[in-house]
Amino acid sequence: MGIKWDKVFENEKRQFEGMTEQDKFIYFLLLQFGSPYSWGKENPEGSDCSGAVCLALYAATGLLIRTTADDLYRRVFTKVNPRPTDIRAVFYLTKKDKKHGDGYASAGTAVHVAGILEEGIILNSQEPYAKIRRITDVSDWFQHNGHEVAVRGLDREALARLAAGGKTRYGLDGEFSRYFDLGA
């Protein structure tokens, strides 16, 4: 006995086509479950935190941007009190200037982002791989290490403006075109 993957994926495609944008966002976050953390990537085989969110946004809306957690926080996820029906993400902002990775983050910079799956639950793409976590568990660690937590909702018009301006900012990884037809 074996799985007939072609039939499974035909059904998945039919279901996906009938979903809301929020459901598509969640679906593509879930497709990344178990994928290794890959800095600078945004594909189902591996991504970093902002790459996971940018990938899910593109799959859900057809609007392509590729940027940082801080840029998503400041320019795309700007709804301060989002509704449960909004596409949402949780951001972790430094409380003071500090070293971050190979660089430097000023106070108030969003240094991590995770897409919200449902109330209190996120897909957290962080070393070593993307896991489904409770917001409180991840937030406790970040707060203990000098970060503030902010839940924000998607401003779709802002996303559309950035996508129209070609804000892939950091460029797409080479594997991206294996999964998406950018001409569609």
N, C-alpha and C positions, 0 to 999 in steps of 0.2 A: 504494500500500500504506500502511496506517495501523494504529495501535494501537487495538484495541477496549478502551478503558479500562474500560467497564462489566464486561467479562468478566475482565479482569486483576484488578479490585478484588473481584469475586465470589470468585475464587480466593484472593486475599489474605485475605479475611474468613474463608473456610473454614480456611485454614492458621492464622490467628491464634487462632481458637477452640480449636484443638487444642494450643496452646503452653503451656508452663509459665509461671509468673509471671516468672521470670528471663528467659525468651525474649521475653515480651511487653515487659518493661522495655527490653531491648536493641533490639527491633523499633522501639519508639517513640523511642528515642534516635536510631536510624538514620533515621527519617522526618524528623528535624530537620536532617540533614546538608545543608549549603549554605544553610540559612535564615539570614537576617540576625540579628545580635545586636540584641535589642530590650529595653532595660532595662525591668523591671517586667512583662514579658510571659511567657506560658506557653502558646503554641500552635504548631502546625506552621509557621505563617508567620513566626515569629520569637519568640525568647525570650532571657532572660538565663540565667546559669549555673544558678541555683537553680530558675528556671522550667522549664528543660529537664528537670531531675531530677524536679521535682514533677509535671510532665506525664507523664513516663514511669512514675512510681509510680502515678499515677491510672489510666492505661491498663492497667497490669499487674495492679493489685490491686483497683481500684474504690474505693479509699480516697483521698479528696481532702483535701489540705492545700496551702497556698501560703505559703511562708515563706522565710527567708534561708538562705544556705549555713551560717552559724554555728548556726542553730536546727536544721537538718538534722543537722549534726555532733553537737550536744549531746543531741538528743532523739530522733532517728530512726535514724541510722546509728551505733549504739553498739557493735556487735560488733567487738572489737579485732582478732581473728585470724580473719577471715571465710574460709569455704571457697570454692572456685571456683564452687560451685553456688549460693552466696548472691547476692542482688542487692547489688552493691557500688558504691561511689563513692570517689573520691580527693578529699581536702580539702587546702587550702593555708592554713596558719595563720601569722599574723604572729608574729615572735619578739620584737618590741618595739612599744610604742605608736607609731602612725603615722597620718597622714592617709590616708583611703581614700575615693576618689570625692568626694562632697560632704560626707562625714562624717569620723568618727574611729574607728579600730579599736584597741582595747586589745590588749596582748600576749596571744597565745593565741587570738585570734579567727579563726575560719575566714572568709576573705574571698573564697574561690573554691571551687567544687565542679565536678566533672565525673563523669558516669556511666561506669562501666567496661563496655566491650563484650566484651572477653576479656582474658586475661592480658597486661598491659602496654599495652593499647590503650583509649583513651577517646574519647568524643564531647566535645569541648571547645567550649562555647558562649561565645565571647569575641570582641570586636571583631576583624574586621568581620563574621564569620559563623561558624556552627558547622562545625567540621572534625574529621575523625578524625585523632587524633594519638597518638604514643607517649607514655606517661606520663613516661618519662625526659626527653623533649624539653621538655615543659611544666614538669616538676619542676625541671629544671636552671635555667630562667629564674627561677622563683619562689624557689628556694634561693639563687641569686645575688643576689636582691633582698630577702633577709631573711625568708624564710618556711620553715616546717617542712612536711613532707608526711606525710599520714596516710591510709592506705587503711582503710576501714571497711565493715562489712556491715550490712544492714538488720535492724533489730529490728522485725519485723512487728507484734508486740503493741503496741509504742510507737506505731507508725504508726496502728494501729486506734484506740487511745485518743485520739490527737490528732484524727483524722478524726471520731470520734464527738463530740468537743467543738467541732467546727466551726472548726478552726484554719486557716482560709484566711488568717489574720493580716493580709495586705496586700490582700486582695480579689483577685478574678479579673479579668483584662482582658476588655473587652467582646467580643472575638472568640472567647473560649473556648466560648461556647454554640453557635457555628457548627459546632463539631467534636464536641461531647459533649452528650448528653442527661443532665442532672443528675438527672432523675427515674428513670433506669434503674438 
